[in-house]
Amino acid sequence: MAKDLSNSLWHGVPRREIPWFPKVDAEACIGCQLCFVTCGREVFEMTADTPSRAEVARPYNCMVGCSTCAMVCPTDAIAFPDKDLVRRVEREHRIFRQVRQEASAKRAKVDAAEARAAAEKKLAETTTRARVSIAGTFGEKRFLVKLDELTRDRPFDIVDLKLEVPTVKGLREKTPAFMAFGVTSTDESDVRGFLAEVKELVRANGLVWVDETVG
């Protein structure tokens, strides 16, 4: 169903109070349908008779000041009022205060969309979680205590920690073991800088950094 814009406002002015719309010279129209296809506001329809001709079905759907259909018409069959009509409406209704308000609202909307896009881009580029695997002897090094201290009062946490050892006695006897844990951000911060600190802690404790998976 075609849209009806006749009850809309043009910068605060009722659209029906502005006689800006096209008129079609039926004798000059060749029924090419270019106006019907070009107009995005459904101003035109094509007549059912043969040959078909363009007719202005919804005149007040026309955008005030637009004359694209007339410019593309191959036979100059479409005419508009003189552009001074638009200038007169602008002066009589003092539309520019309304225009400034609309421009301010549009700028705010554009700025908000750009800020949202920038935030989404930053979030997409932010690594907020990782999975780490290390190996070595853990028995006397208090590595977990040091790892906990590294996260204290910071927006990072160690989660899903798993320690694999052959036997408890073997752990005490410095048998090599395998540890895996997750590193996560508690406030959407990027964990990559923190991961570098964890890697340095692993190295400082004589352990081996086996694997790292981010994302």
N, C-alpha and C positions, 0 to 999 in steps of 0.2 A: 504494500500500500504506500502510495506517495506521501511524503511528509508535507505538512502544511505549516509554513513559517509566517503566515500573515499576522499572527497575534504576537510576534516577537518584538523586541525593542532594538533599535539601532542607536547605540550610545545614549540610551534613555528616552529616545523618541519612538512612539508607536509606529511600527512599520507602515501601517495603512495611511498614515498622515504624510507619507513621502511618495509622490507619484513617479518613482523611478522604476521603470520596467520596460522591456522591449515591446515593439509592435512589429508584426510581420506583414509584409506586402505579399498577399496571396498570389498575385499575378507574377511577381518576380521570383517567388520561391520555386525551386525545382525539386524539392523533396529529397535533398541529398542526406538529410538527417544529421548533418555535422553539428548543428546547434543542439539537437536532442542528446547526442553522445557527449558533446563537450561540456554542457552545463552540469555541474555537480549538485545543483540545488533543485532539480526536477521542475524547472520552470516550463519546459516545453513538453508537448505530446505531439504525435503524428496523427493526422486525420485518417479515418478508416476508408475514405473514398479513394478512387483511383483516377489520376495519380495522387498519391499521398502528399500532404502539405504539412508544414510545421504550424502549430498554433500555440499561443501563450495560454497554457492551462492554469498556471498558478503564478500570476504576475508578482505578487508580494513575496514570493520566495526569492526573487532576484536580489542579489547582494547590491546594496546601494553603492553606486559608482562603478560597478562592473559592466563592461561592454564587450567581453571576450567573444560572445556569440556573434555580435555584429562585425567584429574584426575578422573572424574566420569565415564568414558567409561568402561563398564564391560569387553570388549575384547581388550583393548589397541589399538583400531583401529584409534585413532587420535594422530597425532604427531605434534610437534612444532620445530622450530629452537632452537639451543642451546641458553641459556639465555645470553651468551657472546655477542650475536648480539645486545641485548638491551644495554648492557654496552658500546659497541662500539659506538652506536648511541648517547648515553649520552655524551661520551667524544668528539666525532667528531663535534657535533653540540653545545657543551657547553651549555646545556639546563638549567643549574642550576640558572643562572641569571633570566631566564624567570620563572623558578619554584618559585624562591623567590618572584617575583612580583605577581605571581598567588596566592601564599600562603598568601601574605599580603592582597590582594584583598579579598580572602576567609575569612581571619580573620576579616576584616572590615565588611564584609557581615554578618558573624555570630554574631559579636558584636552588629551590628545594629538590627539584628533580636531579640537578647536577650534583648537589651534595649527597643525595641518596645513591646516585650512581658511583660517586667517588668512594663512599663508604662500602658499598657492595664490592667494588673492585679491590679495595684494600683488604676486605675480609676474605675475598677469594684468593688473594696472594699471601694471606697469613696462615702460617702453620701452627695450629693450636694443639696438636697431639703428635706423639711419636712412640715408637716401640723400640726398645733397646735390648740387646743381648750382650752379655759380657761373660768372661770366664777367668778362672784363677783360683787362688786359695783365699778363702774368706774368714777362716777361723779366728785369727787374732787381730784382725785389722780394723774392727769396728766400722766397717764400710757402711753398713745401714745407718748407724748413728750419724756418721758424717753426711750421708745422703739426706737424712732428715734435717740436719742443721742447714744444709744448702737450700732447702725449700722454706725454711722458717721465715715468717713475715713477708713472704713473696707470693705472687699470684700463680704459683706452680705447685703441682703435687705429683707424687709417685703412686701409681695405681697398679693393681693386678700383678703384684710381684710374685715371682715363682723362683724358688731355689731348688736346683736338682743336684743332689750329692749321692755318691755311691752308698755311704753309710754315715751315721752320725759320728761314729768313731773315726771314720776316714776324714770327716771335716776337721775334727780336733787334731788329727795327724797331718794336716795340710795337704790332703788329697785334693787335686784340682776339681772344681765344681763349676756348675753353669747357672747363671742367673739371668732372668728376663723380667722386664718391667715396663710399664707404660709411663710416659711423661705427658702431663696434660696441663693446660692453662685453665685457671679458675675464673678468668675474666676476659677471655678471647685474646689475650696477649700472644704474641708470636713466641714459640718455645725454642726457636733455633739458637738464640743467644744463650739461653739457659742450657741447652743441650751441649754447647761448647764447654760450659763450666762442668757439666757432669762428665764429659769426656776427659777433661783435665783431672778431675777427681779420680777417675778410674786409672789414668796413667800414673798419678802421684802415688797410688796405692799398689802399684805393681800388678795391676789386672790388665786383661786384654779386652779391647773393644772389638767384639765379634761382628755385630750387625746393627744397623740402624734403619728403621723404616718410618718415614714421616707421612702425615696425612691421615 
